[in-house]
Amino acid sequence: MGERTRKITIKDIAAEAGVSIALVSFVMNGKSDGKGGYRVNKETAERIRSVAERLNYQPNDAARMLRSGKTNTIGVIVSDISNKFFADIARCIEDRAYKHKYTVLFGSTDENPQKLENLIEVFRNKGIDGLIVVPCEGAEPTLRKLANENFPLVLLDREVPGADLSSVVLNNRRAGSQVTEVLVRQGFRRIEMVSYSMNLSNIREREEGYRSCMTENGLGEYVRIHHLRHERLERIVEVLRDAQTRQVEAFVFATNTLAMQGVTAMFRMGWQIPRDFSMACFDTNEAFDLYRTAAACVSQPIERFGAEALDLLIKSIEHRDQPMACTRIVLTPEIVEYDVDDIVETKVLVTE
């Protein structure tokens, strides 16, 4: 019983294959092609791998990590892992990381810079090789410290103004402008925006896009941005009530969460879309597709977000000892547009 449960070592493989322990070590550590200074005969290398597979050899990862200084583990910290946008990106990163033989640890900041700092400390204590981070408001000191330590780091979705850090972001200004333009083309003039009061780069740029589109179309007098700290339903109801009094025709919601809260508020108040308000938003949503409530949505390239961020991070990890210029990847938004006549006039009973 004890013999069957004993862990197979490279010594066992060497004995079975009839070669030296050193030769097995070279093959199992991927140095048999000569890059490690020693070339192993191709047939011999294949025989060693075949024996290792037959004996179900499991390499000692801990020992290998000590030798290489790597754990093949990365951290991904987003604002809220339950948010579909971040959850979908996290899934893409995990799938791609697996193909590169990396394990991923996940965490959420809930837009709290202290929580971000704590997560980074915990992850680094676990020996991660690098980080992908969605920066929250107040995260600048923590992220600059990481950068000064030359720790592999890639920012996702948002940037830190003035910091020389690699990032993967959407062209948010263009997205904000284009999604507002759809409403203008459909004949709406009194268009307002519901946004966050937090000083986040992606939100500010979306607001800039909205403003520029309204101004370029001669609608600057109607520009109004409602800044909310949190997406509390009662606050959004207040905004909509006030907007109805002022005969606002349409809203641009700065995030998917705000859009969902806005639609919920409209339905609970007995308003109908598009009779009372029309809307444009960021990120497609099953509810929007089901009821066809939005005139336009910004469809963000989820897979490219995940792939570009991970590839940048792995490149940074592999060249950590070499000076590397920071890379900023800006992704192009896609606008999903519905004709106003195709929007289903909807009144949904929402229960508690």
NUVO-654845 format. One record per residue (C-alpha): residue number from 1; residue in one letter; chain; x, y negated, z. Coordinates in steps of 0.001 Angstrom, whole numbers, plus 500000, padded with zeros to 6 digits. Example, Ala and Ser with C-alpha at 12.3 -4.5 7.8 and 13.67 -1.06 7.14 Angstrom:
REM NUVO-654845
{num: 1	residu: A	chaine: A	east: 512300	north: 504500	up: 507800}
{num: 2	residu: S	chaine: A	east: 513670	north: 501060	up: 507140}
This chain:
REM NUVO-654845
{num: 1	residu: M	chaine: A	east: 500000	north: 500000	up: 500000}
{num: 2	residu: G	chaine: A	east: 502793	north: 497628	up: 500963}
{num: 3	residu: E	chaine: A	east: 504670	north: 498373	up: 497705}
{num: 4	residu: R	chaine: A	east: 501633	north: 497531	up: 495554}
{num: 5	residu: T	chaine: A	east: 501046	north: 494194	up: 497262}
{num: 6	residu: R	chaine: A	east: 504709	north: 493127	up: 497268}
{num: 7	residu: K	chaine: A	east: 505357	north: 490034	up: 495172}
{num: 8	residu: I	chaine: A	east: 507204	north: 490777	up: 491932}
{num: 9	residu: T	chaine: A	east: 510522	north: 488915	up: 491645}
{num: 10	residu: I	chaine: A	east: 512915	north: 488227	up: 488780}
{num: 11	residu: K	chaine: A	east: 515102	north: 490964	up: 490295}
{num: 12	residu: D	chaine: A	east: 512329	north: 493497	up: 489543}
{num: 13	residu: I	chaine: A	east: 512005	north: 492206	up: 485989}
{num: 14	residu: A	chaine: A	east: 515783	north: 492410	up: 485478}
{num: 15	residu: A	chaine: A	east: 515861	north: 496041	up: 486687}
{num: 16	residu: E	chaine: A	east: 512887	north: 497017	up: 484473}
{num: 17	residu: A	chaine: A	east: 514252	north: 495241	up: 481384}
{num: 18	residu: G	chaine: A	east: 517837	north: 496401	up: 481944}
{num: 19	residu: V	chaine: A	east: 519307	north: 492888	up: 481949}
{num: 20	residu: S	chaine: A	east: 520924	north: 490566	up: 484466}
{num: 21	residu: I	chaine: A	east: 518984	north: 488446	up: 486956}
{num: 22	residu: A	chaine: A	east: 520604	north: 485324	up: 485454}
{num: 23	residu: L	chaine: A	east: 519292	north: 486234	up: 482012}
{num: 24	residu: V	chaine: A	east: 515745	north: 486653	up: 483348}
{num: 25	residu: S	chaine: A	east: 516041	north: 483306	up: 485143}
{num: 26	residu: F	chaine: A	east: 517020	north: 481546	up: 481910}
{num: 27	residu: V	chaine: A	east: 514082	north: 483045	up: 480019}
{num: 28	residu: M	chaine: A	east: 511453	north: 482452	up: 482720}
{num: 29	residu: N	chaine: A	east: 512579	north: 478843	up: 483159}
{num: 30	residu: G	chaine: A	east: 512296	north: 478129	up: 479437}
{num: 31	residu: K	chaine: A	east: 516019	north: 477748	up: 478814}
{num: 32	residu: S	chaine: A	east: 516453	north: 480672	up: 476442}
{num: 33	residu: D	chaine: A	east: 516493	north: 478451	up: 473320}
{num: 34	residu: G	chaine: A	east: 519904	north: 477025	up: 474087}
{num: 35	residu: K	chaine: A	east: 518701	north: 473657	up: 475442}
{num: 36	residu: G	chaine: A	east: 519861	north: 474674	up: 478886}
{num: 37	residu: G	chaine: A	east: 523321	north: 475522	up: 477570}
{num: 38	residu: Y	chaine: A	east: 522677	north: 479248	up: 477140}
{num: 39	residu: R	chaine: A	east: 521046	north: 480990	up: 474167}
{num: 40	residu: V	chaine: A	east: 519305	north: 484342	up: 474672}
{num: 41	residu: N	chaine: A	east: 518721	north: 486812	up: 471857}
{num: 42	residu: K	chaine: A	east: 515135	north: 486414	up: 470638}
{num: 43	residu: E	chaine: A	east: 514274	north: 490117	up: 470934}
{num: 44	residu: T	chaine: A	east: 515728	north: 490266	up: 474448}
{num: 45	residu: A	chaine: A	east: 513768	north: 487191	up: 475515}
{num: 46	residu: E	chaine: A	east: 510551	north: 488726	up: 474177}
{num: 47	residu: R	chaine: A	east: 511262	north: 491985	up: 476031}
{num: 48	residu: I	chaine: A	east: 511790	north: 490098	up: 479283}
{num: 49	residu: R	chaine: A	east: 508535	north: 488154	up: 478870}
{num: 50	residu: S	chaine: A	east: 506677	north: 491374	up: 478035}
{num: 51	residu: V	chaine: A	east: 507988	north: 493067	up: 481193}
{num: 52	residu: A	chaine: A	east: 507090	north: 490018	up: 483273}
{num: 53	residu: E	chaine: A	east: 503542	north: 490070	up: 481916}
{num: 54	residu: R	chaine: A	east: 503170	north: 493827	up: 482472}
{num: 55	residu: L	chaine: A	east: 504377	north: 493524	up: 486068}
{num: 56	residu: N	chaine: A	east: 502088	north: 490494	up: 486589}
{num: 57	residu: Y	chaine: A	east: 504981	north: 488262	up: 487597}
{num: 58	residu: Q	chaine: A	east: 503867	north: 485027	up: 489297}
{num: 59	residu: P	chaine: A	east: 506643	north: 482402	up: 489340}
{num: 60	residu: N	chaine: A	east: 507520	north: 480771	up: 492623}
{num: 61	residu: D	chaine: A	east: 506132	north: 477302	up: 491929}
{num: 62	residu: A	chaine: A	east: 507416	north: 475882	up: 495201}
{num: 63	residu: A	chaine: A	east: 510997	north: 476845	up: 494408}
{num: 64	residu: R	chaine: A	east: 510705	north: 475576	up: 490853}
{num: 65	residu: M	chaine: A	east: 509333	north: 472265	up: 492114}
{num: 66	residu: L	chaine: A	east: 512272	north: 471863	up: 494481}
{num: 67	residu: R	chaine: A	east: 514668	north: 472394	up: 491585}
{num: 68	residu: S	chaine: A	east: 512911	north: 470069	up: 489153}
{num: 69	residu: G	chaine: A	east: 511596	north: 467458	up: 491576}
{num: 70	residu: K	chaine: A	east: 508152	north: 467787	up: 489911}
{num: 71	residu: T	chaine: A	east: 504892	north: 469266	up: 491150}
{num: 72	residu: N	chaine: A	east: 503004	north: 469061	up: 487848}
{num: 73	residu: T	chaine: A	east: 500220	north: 467362	up: 489786}
{num: 74	residu: I	chaine: A	east: 498776	north: 463945	up: 489010}
{num: 75	residu: G	chaine: A	east: 496239	north: 461746	up: 490774}
{num: 76	residu: V	chaine: A	east: 493238	north: 460048	up: 489186}
{num: 77	residu: I	chaine: A	east: 491547	north: 457320	up: 491229}
{num: 78	residu: V	chaine: A	east: 488350	north: 455741	up: 489901}
{num: 79	residu: S	chaine: A	east: 485843	north: 453392	up: 491505}
{num: 80	residu: D	chaine: A	east: 483064	north: 455991	up: 491786}
{num: 81	residu: I	chaine: A	east: 483423	north: 459580	up: 490563}
{num: 82	residu: S	chaine: A	east: 479606	north: 459954	up: 490583}
{num: 83	residu: N	chaine: A	east: 479314	north: 457233	up: 487923}
{num: 84	residu: K	chaine: A	east: 478738	north: 459085	up: 484646}
{num: 85	residu: F	chaine: A	east: 481233	north: 456935	up: 482761}
{num: 86	residu: F	chaine: A	east: 484065	north: 457784	up: 485158}
{num: 87	residu: A	chaine: A	east: 482918	north: 461375	up: 485660}
{num: 88	residu: D	chaine: A	east: 483048	north: 462015	up: 481904}
{num: 89	residu: I	chaine: A	east: 486510	north: 460463	up: 481612}
{num: 90	residu: A	chaine: A	east: 487705	north: 462497	up: 484611}
{num: 91	residu: R	chaine: A	east: 486481	north: 465665	up: 482919}
{num: 92	residu: C	chaine: A	east: 488406	north: 464793	up: 479740}
{num: 93	residu: I	chaine: A	east: 491564	north: 464055	up: 481724}
{num: 94	residu: E	chaine: A	east: 491279	north: 467328	up: 483637}
{num: 95	residu: D	chaine: A	east: 490775	north: 469393	up: 480469}
{num: 96	residu: R	chaine: A	east: 493708	north: 467760	up: 478706}
{num: 97	residu: A	chaine: A	east: 495919	north: 467972	up: 481802}
{num: 98	residu: Y	chaine: A	east: 495258	north: 471702	up: 482054}
{num: 99	residu: K	chaine: A	east: 496610	north: 472185	up: 478534}
{num: 100	residu: H	chaine: A	east: 499772	north: 470385	up: 479629}
{num: 101	residu: K	chaine: A	east: 499933	north: 472586	up: 482779}
{num: 102	residu: Y	chaine: A	east: 499117	north: 469736	up: 485142}
{num: 103	residu: T	chaine: A	east: 496733	north: 469891	up: 488096}
{num: 104	residu: V	chaine: A	east: 494604	north: 466818	up: 488842}
{num: 105	residu: L	chaine: A	east: 493567	north: 465368	up: 492204}
{num: 106	residu: F	chaine: A	east: 490585	north: 462989	up: 492145}
{num: 107	residu: G	chaine: A	east: 489466	north: 460177	up: 494433}
{num: 108	residu: S	chaine: A	east: 487039	north: 457228	up: 494527}
{num: 109	residu: T	chaine: A	east: 487760	north: 453768	up: 495934}
{num: 110	residu: D	chaine: A	east: 484160	north: 452516	up: 496145}
{num: 111	residu: E	chaine: A	east: 485720	north: 449172	up: 495105}
{num: 112	residu: N	chaine: A	east: 487612	north: 449077	up: 498413}
{num: 113	residu: P	chaine: A	east: 491333	north: 448139	up: 498138}
{num: 114	residu: Q	chaine: A	east: 492117	north: 449658	up: 501548}
{num: 115	residu: K	chaine: A	east: 490656	north: 452969	up: 500442}
{num: 116	residu: L	chaine: A	east: 492752	north: 452778	up: 497276}
{num: 117	residu: E	chaine: A	east: 495896	north: 452255	up: 499354}
{num: 118	residu: N	chaine: A	east: 494977	north: 455202	up: 501607}
{num: 119	residu: L	chaine: A	east: 494280	north: 457501	up: 498646}
{num: 120	residu: I	chaine: A	east: 497587	north: 456626	up: 497024}
{num: 121	residu: E	chaine: A	east: 499422	north: 457410	up: 500272}
{num: 122	residu: V	chaine: A	east: 497634	north: 460758	up: 500622}
{num: 123	residu: F	chaine: A	east: 498263	north: 461706	up: 496998}
{num: 124	residu: R	chaine: A	east: 501935	north: 460755	up: 497165}
{num: 125	residu: N	chaine: A	east: 502344	north: 462811	up: 500340}
{num: 126	residu: K	chaine: A	east: 501088	north: 465743	up: 498273}
{num: 127	residu: G	chaine: A	east: 503926	north: 465119	up: 495828}
{num: 128	residu: I	chaine: A	east: 502029	north: 463898	up: 492768}
{num: 129	residu: D	chaine: A	east: 504147	north: 463018	up: 489734}
{num: 130	residu: G	chaine: A	east: 502050	north: 460032	up: 488625}
{num: 131	residu: L	chaine: A	east: 498758	north: 458169	up: 488885}
{num: 132	residu: I	chaine: A	east: 495894	north: 457016	up: 486671}
{num: 133	residu: V	chaine: A	east: 494019	north: 454237	up: 488480}
{num: 134	residu: V	chaine: A	east: 490901	north: 452169	up: 487896}
{num: 135	residu: P	chaine: A	east: 491983	north: 449056	up: 489834}
{num: 136	residu: C	chaine: A	east: 489483	north: 447456	up: 492190}
{num: 137	residu: E	chaine: A	east: 489367	north: 443862	up: 493324}
{num: 138	residu: G	chaine: A	east: 492273	north: 443206	up: 495708}
{num: 139	residu: A	chaine: A	east: 494366	north: 446136	up: 494416}
{num: 140	residu: E	chaine: A	east: 497163	north: 443961	up: 492973}
{num: 141	residu: P	chaine: A	east: 499669	north: 444182	up: 495890}
{num: 142	residu: T	chaine: A	east: 499407	north: 447978	up: 496120}
{num: 143	residu: L	chaine: A	east: 499774	north: 448511	up: 492377}
{num: 144	residu: R	chaine: A	east: 502642	north: 446034	up: 492026}
{num: 145	residu: K	chaine: A	east: 504476	north: 447881	up: 494805}
{num: 146	residu: L	chaine: A	east: 504102	north: 451151	up: 492906}
{num: 147	residu: A	chaine: A	east: 505374	north: 449501	up: 489738}
{num: 148	residu: N	chaine: A	east: 508395	north: 448078	up: 491570}
{num: 149	residu: E	chaine: A	east: 509227	north: 451593	up: 492753}
{num: 150	residu: N	chaine: A	east: 509165	north: 452759	up: 489118}
{num: 151	residu: F	chaine: A	east: 506400	north: 455227	up: 490004}
{num: 152	residu: P	chaine: A	east: 504572	north: 456507	up: 486871}
{num: 153	residu: L	chaine: A	east: 501294	north: 454594	up: 486726}
{num: 154	residu: V	chaine: A	east: 498609	north: 453923	up: 484108}
{num: 155	residu: L	chaine: A	east: 495642	north: 451611	up: 484611}
{num: 156	residu: L	chaine: A	east: 492292	north: 452708	up: 483202}
{num: 157	residu: D	chaine: A	east: 489295	north: 450581	up: 482100}
{num: 158	residu: R	chaine: A	east: 490571	north: 447488	up: 483932}
{num: 159	residu: E	chaine: A	east: 493819	north: 445551	up: 484146}
{num: 160	residu: V	chaine: A	east: 495700	north: 443563	up: 486756}
{num: 161	residu: P	chaine: A	east: 496230	north: 440036	up: 485386}
{num: 162	residu: G	chaine: A	east: 499881	north: 439132	up: 484977}
{num: 163	residu: A	chaine: A	east: 501162	north: 442597	up: 485921}
{num: 164	residu: D	chaine: A	east: 503430	north: 444468	up: 483528}
{num: 165	residu: L	chaine: A	east: 501630	north: 447816	up: 483785}
{num: 166	residu: S	chaine: A	east: 500596	north: 450334	up: 481137}
{num: 167	residu: S	chaine: A	east: 496861	north: 450424	up: 480564}
{num: 168	residu: V	chaine: A	east: 494044	north: 451851	up: 478462}
{num: 169	residu: V	chaine: A	east: 491104	north: 449466	up: 478144}
{num: 170	residu: L	chaine: A	east: 488165	north: 448656	up: 475915}
{num: 171	residu: N	chaine: A	east: 488064	north: 445489	up: 473848}
{num: 172	residu: N	chaine: A	east: 485459	north: 444178	up: 476279}
{num: 173	residu: R	chaine: A	east: 485269	north: 440660	up: 474880}
{num: 174	residu: R	chaine: A	east: 484433	north: 442030	up: 471455}
{num: 175	residu: A	chaine: A	east: 481926	north: 444466	up: 472964}
{num: 176	residu: G	chaine: A	east: 480170	north: 441711	up: 474917}
{num: 177	residu: S	chaine: A	east: 479944	north: 439552	up: 471821}
{num: 178	residu: Q	chaine: A	east: 478754	north: 442299	up: 469472}
{num: 179	residu: V	chaine: A	east: 476065	north: 443679	up: 471753}
{num: 180	residu: T	chaine: A	east: 474696	north: 440155	up: 472322}
{num: 181	residu: E	chaine: A	east: 474798	north: 439527	up: 468575}
{num: 182	residu: V	chaine: A	east: 472343	north: 442394	up: 468060}
{num: 183	residu: L	chaine: A	east: 469770	north: 440619	up: 470227}
{num: 184	residu: V	chaine: A	east: 470345	north: 437340	up: 468384}
{num: 185	residu: R	chaine: A	east: 469884	north: 439029	up: 464998}
{num: 186	residu: Q	chaine: A	east: 466645	north: 440552	up: 466207}
{num: 187	residu: G	chaine: A	east: 465314	north: 437058	up: 466800}
{num: 188	residu: F	chaine: A	east: 465834	north: 436564	up: 470542}
{num: 189	residu: R	chaine: A	east: 467056	north: 433170	up: 471701}
{num: 190	residu: R	chaine: A	east: 466618	north: 433027	up: 475463}
{num: 191	residu: I	chaine: A	east: 469156	north: 435698	up: 476352}
{num: 192	residu: E	chaine: A	east: 470723	north: 435929	up: 479814}
{num: 193	residu: M	chaine: A	east: 473251	north: 438263	up: 481387}
{num: 194	residu: V	chaine: A	east: 473227	north: 440277	up: 484613}
{num: 195	residu: S	chaine: A	east: 476757	north: 440876	up: 485866}
{num: 196	residu: Y	chaine: A	east: 478870	north: 441385	up: 488995}
{num: 197	residu: S	chaine: A	east: 480453	north: 438656	up: 491081}
{num: 198	residu: M	chaine: A	east: 483593	north: 440787	up: 491496}
{num: 199	residu: N	chaine: A	east: 486706	north: 439483	up: 489767}
{num: 200	residu: L	chaine: A	east: 487322	north: 442474	up: 487493}
{num: 201	residu: S	chaine: A	east: 489016	north: 442069	up: 484118}
{num: 202	residu: N	chaine: A	east: 486505	north: 444146	up: 482141}
{num: 203	residu: I	chaine: A	east: 483500	north: 442297	up: 483587}
{num: 204	residu: R	chaine: A	east: 484996	north: 438839	up: 483013}
{num: 205	residu: E	chaine: A	east: 485824	north: 439714	up: 479403}
{num: 206	residu: R	chaine: A	east: 482306	north: 441003	up: 478729}
{num: 207	residu: E	chaine: A	east: 480965	north: 437709	up: 480062}
{num: 208	residu: E	chaine: A	east: 483334	north: 435799	up: 477777}
{num: 209	residu: G	chaine: A	east: 482044	north: 437776	up: 474795}
{num: 210	residu: Y	chaine: A	east: 478429	north: 437014	up: 475714}
{num: 211	residu: R	chaine: A	east: 479164	north: 433297	up: 476129}
{num: 212	residu: S	chaine: A	east: 481072	north: 433044	up: 472847}
{num: 213	residu: C	chaine: A	east: 478316	north: 434780	up: 470874}
{num: 214	residu: M	chaine: A	east: 475607	north: 432530	up: 472312}
{num: 215	residu: T	chaine: A	east: 477659	north: 429385	up: 471661}
{num: 216	residu: E	chaine: A	east: 478579	north: 430399	up: 468105}
{num: 217	residu: N	chaine: A	east: 474886	north: 430948	up: 467358}
{num: 218	residu: G	chaine: A	east: 473902	north: 427541	up: 468728}
{num: 219	residu: L	chaine: A	east: 472296	north: 429037	up: 471843}
{num: 220	residu: G	chaine: A	east: 474708	north: 427665	up: 474423}
{num: 221	residu: E	chaine: A	east: 471886	north: 425878	up: 476257}
{num: 222	residu: Y	chaine: A	east: 470393	north: 429256	up: 477205}
{num: 223	residu: V	chaine: A	east: 473608	north: 430737	up: 478616}
{num: 224	residu: R	chaine: A	east: 473055	north: 431935	up: 482164}
{num: 225	residu: I	chaine: A	east: 474908	north: 434691	up: 484016}
{num: 226	residu: H	chaine: A	east: 473422	north: 436179	up: 487180}
{num: 227	residu: H	chaine: A	east: 476267	north: 437378	up: 489404}
{num: 228	residu: L	chaine: A	east: 475369	north: 440157	up: 491845}
{num: 229	residu: R	chaine: A	east: 477717	north: 441546	up: 494464}
{num: 230	residu: H	chaine: A	east: 475930	north: 444890	up: 494463}
{num: 231	residu: E	chaine: A	east: 473175	north: 446277	up: 492275}
{num: 232	residu: R	chaine: A	east: 470480	north: 446001	up: 494977}
{num: 233	residu: L	chaine: A	east: 467058	north: 446538	up: 493450}
{num: 234	residu: E	chaine: A	east: 465365	north: 443711	up: 495348}
{num: 235	residu: R	chaine: A	east: 467954	north: 441206	up: 494091}
{num: 236	residu: I	chaine: A	east: 467457	north: 442312	up: 490486}
{num: 237	residu: V	chaine: A	east: 463674	north: 442010	up: 490927}
{num: 238	residu: E	chaine: A	east: 464219	north: 438412	up: 492086}
{num: 239	residu: V	chaine: A	east: 466320	north: 437699	up: 488995}
{num: 240	residu: L	chaine: A	east: 463681	north: 439165	up: 486682}
{num: 241	residu: R	chaine: A	east: 460823	north: 437290	up: 488347}
{num: 242	residu: D	chaine: A	east: 462701	north: 434026	up: 487972}
{num: 243	residu: A	chaine: A	east: 463561	north: 434893	up: 484368}
{num: 244	residu: Q	chaine: A	east: 459943	north: 435617	up: 483512}
{num: 245	residu: T	chaine: A	east: 458974	north: 432176	up: 484849}
{num: 246	residu: R	chaine: A	east: 461583	north: 430613	up: 482561}
{num: 247	residu: Q	chaine: A	east: 460362	north: 432725	up: 479609}
{num: 248	residu: V	chaine: A	east: 463610	north: 434630	up: 479176}
{num: 249	residu: E	chaine: A	east: 463272	north: 437085	up: 476283}
{num: 250	residu: A	chaine: A	east: 466200	north: 439476	up: 476722}
{num: 251	residu: F	chaine: A	east: 469029	north: 440523	up: 479020}
{num: 252	residu: V	chaine: A	east: 472542	north: 441786	up: 478504}
{num: 253	residu: F	chaine: A	east: 473475	north: 444086	up: 481403}
{num: 254	residu: A	chaine: A	east: 477233	north: 444154	up: 482045}
{num: 255	residu: T	chaine: A	east: 477357	north: 447798	up: 483184}
{num: 256	residu: N	chaine: A	east: 475386	north: 451006	up: 482861}
{num: 257	residu: T	chaine: A	east: 474518	north: 450960	up: 486570}
{num: 258	residu: L	chaine: A	east: 473136	north: 447433	up: 486373}
{num: 259	residu: A	chaine: A	east: 471096	north: 448397	up: 483297}
{num: 260	residu: M	chaine: A	east: 469561	north: 451381	up: 485074}
{num: 261	residu: Q	chaine: A	east: 468697	north: 449222	up: 488070}
{num: 262	residu: G	chaine: A	east: 467244	north: 446590	up: 485738}
{num: 263	residu: V	chaine: A	east: 465035	north: 449095	up: 483928}
{num: 264	residu: T	chaine: A	east: 463884	north: 450569	up: 487247}
{num: 265	residu: A	chaine: A	east: 463028	north: 447095	up: 488553}
{num: 266	residu: M	chaine: A	east: 461029	north: 446301	up: 485407}
{num: 267	residu: F	chaine: A	east: 459034	north: 449488	up: 485628}
{num: 268	residu: R	chaine: A	east: 458309	north: 449089	up: 489331}
{num: 269	residu: M	chaine: A	east: 457028	north: 445570	up: 488753}
{num: 270	residu: G	chaine: A	east: 454710	north: 446782	up: 486010}
{num: 271	residu: W	chaine: A	east: 456613	north: 445052	up: 483232}
{num: 272	residu: Q	chaine: A	east: 456995	north: 446720	up: 479885}
{num: 273	residu: I	chaine: A	east: 459874	north: 446969	up: 477431}
{num: 274	residu: P	chaine: A	east: 459997	north: 445308	up: 474964}
{num: 275	residu: R	chaine: A	east: 456765	north: 443396	up: 475668}
{num: 276	residu: D	chaine: A	east: 458123	north: 441493	up: 478678}
{num: 277	residu: F	chaine: A	east: 461887	north: 441776	up: 478164}
{num: 278	residu: S	chaine: A	east: 464273	north: 443325	up: 475694}
{num: 279	residu: M	chaine: A	east: 467765	north: 444408	up: 476703}
{num: 280	residu: A	chaine: A	east: 471261	north: 445408	up: 475637}
{num: 281	residu: C	chaine: A	east: 473715	north: 447318	up: 477794}
{num: 282	residu: F	chaine: A	east: 476989	north: 449175	up: 478111}
{num: 283	residu: D	chaine: A	east: 477166	north: 452957	up: 477712}
{num: 284	residu: T	chaine: A	east: 474443	north: 455108	up: 476265}
{num: 285	residu: N	chaine: A	east: 472212	north: 456830	up: 478783}
{num: 286	residu: E	chaine: A	east: 469806	north: 459756	up: 478572}
{num: 287	residu: A	chaine: A	east: 467035	north: 457613	up: 480036}
{num: 288	residu: F	chaine: A	east: 467628	north: 454936	up: 477393}
{num: 289	residu: D	chaine: A	east: 467591	north: 457554	up: 474650}
{num: 290	residu: L	chaine: A	east: 464428	north: 459159	up: 476026}
{num: 291	residu: Y	chaine: A	east: 462405	north: 455964	up: 476295}
{num: 292	residu: R	chaine: A	east: 464330	north: 454002	up: 473622}
{num: 293	residu: T	chaine: A	east: 464373	north: 450996	up: 475933}
{num: 294	residu: A	chaine: A	east: 467579	north: 449283	up: 474814}
{num: 295	residu: A	chaine: A	east: 467886	north: 447245	up: 471639}
{num: 296	residu: A	chaine: A	east: 471617	north: 448011	up: 471640}
{num: 297	residu: C	chaine: A	east: 474222	north: 449870	up: 473696}
{num: 298	residu: V	chaine: A	east: 478005	north: 449706	up: 473710}
{num: 299	residu: S	chaine: A	east: 479190	north: 453281	up: 473273}
{num: 300	residu: Q	chaine: A	east: 482618	north: 453584	up: 474876}
{num: 301	residu: P	chaine: A	east: 485089	north: 456174	up: 473469}
{num: 302	residu: I	chaine: A	east: 485216	north: 458456	up: 476511}
{num: 303	residu: E	chaine: A	east: 487527	north: 461112	up: 475053}
{num: 304	residu: R	chaine: A	east: 490035	north: 458528	up: 473855}
{num: 305	residu: F	chaine: A	east: 490042	north: 456863	up: 477269}
{num: 306	residu: G	chaine: A	east: 490987	north: 460183	up: 478873}
{num: 307	residu: A	chaine: A	east: 493428	north: 461342	up: 476211}
{num: 308	residu: E	chaine: A	east: 495314	north: 458056	up: 475849}
{num: 309	residu: A	chaine: A	east: 495609	north: 457553	up: 479614}
{num: 310	residu: L	chaine: A	east: 496907	north: 461064	up: 480249}
{num: 311	residu: D	chaine: A	east: 499342	north: 461006	up: 477324}
{num: 312	residu: L	chaine: A	east: 500729	north: 457658	up: 478503}
{num: 313	residu: L	chaine: A	east: 501154	north: 458990	up: 482036}
{num: 314	residu: I	chaine: A	east: 502894	north: 462205	up: 480988}
{num: 315	residu: K	chaine: A	east: 505251	north: 460214	up: 478787}
{num: 316	residu: S	chaine: A	east: 506015	north: 457947	up: 481743}
{num: 317	residu: I	chaine: A	east: 506632	north: 460960	up: 484023}
{num: 318	residu: E	chaine: A	east: 508958	north: 462630	up: 481533}
{num: 319	residu: H	chaine: A	east: 510977	north: 459426	up: 481054}
{num: 320	residu: R	chaine: A	east: 510852	north: 458185	up: 484621}
{num: 321	residu: D	chaine: A	east: 514622	north: 457784	up: 484827}
{num: 322	residu: Q	chaine: A	east: 514737	north: 455715	up: 481647}
{num: 323	residu: P	chaine: A	east: 513624	north: 452083	up: 481226}
{num: 324	residu: M	chaine: A	east: 510355	north: 452048	up: 479295}
{num: 325	residu: A	chaine: A	east: 508295	north: 449169	up: 477983}
{num: 326	residu: C	chaine: A	east: 504735	north: 449101	up: 479264}
{num: 327	residu: T	chaine: A	east: 502080	north: 450022	up: 476737}
{num: 328	residu: R	chaine: A	east: 498644	north: 448425	up: 476448}
{num: 329	residu: I	chaine: A	east: 496137	north: 450451	up: 474446}
{num: 330	residu: V	chaine: A	east: 492952	north: 448603	up: 473491}
{num: 331	residu: L	chaine: A	east: 490072	north: 450765	up: 472287}
{num: 332	residu: T	chaine: A	east: 487434	north: 449597	up: 469818}
{num: 333	residu: P	chaine: A	east: 483803	north: 449653	up: 470991}
{num: 334	residu: E	chaine: A	east: 481013	north: 451179	up: 468932}
{num: 335	residu: I	chaine: A	east: 477637	north: 449459	up: 468969}
{num: 336	residu: V	chaine: A	east: 474585	north: 451723	up: 468904}
{num: 337	residu: E	chaine: A	east: 471779	north: 449543	up: 467558}
{num: 338	residu: Y	chaine: A	east: 468040	north: 450179	up: 467486}
{num: 339	residu: D	chaine: A	east: 465567	north: 448186	up: 465424}
{num: 340	residu: V	chaine: A	east: 463270	north: 446255	up: 467724}
{num: 341	residu: D	chaine: A	east: 460257	north: 447845	up: 465991}
{num: 342	residu: D	chaine: A	east: 461564	north: 451306	up: 466899}
{num: 343	residu: I	chaine: A	east: 461724	north: 450582	up: 470633}
{num: 344	residu: V	chaine: A	east: 458912	north: 452441	up: 472352}
{num: 345	residu: E	chaine: A	east: 456764	north: 450132	up: 474457}
{num: 346	residu: T	chaine: A	east: 457159	north: 451817	up: 477780}
{num: 347	residu: K	chaine: A	east: 455444	north: 451669	up: 481115}
{num: 348	residu: V	chaine: A	east: 456648	north: 454352	up: 483483}
{num: 349	residu: L	chaine: A	east: 455312	north: 455055	up: 486962}
{num: 350	residu: V	chaine: A	east: 458308	north: 455200	up: 489295}
{num: 351	residu: T	chaine: A	east: 457654	north: 456885	up: 492642}
{num: 352	residu: E	chaine: A	east: 459774	north: 456645	up: 495766}
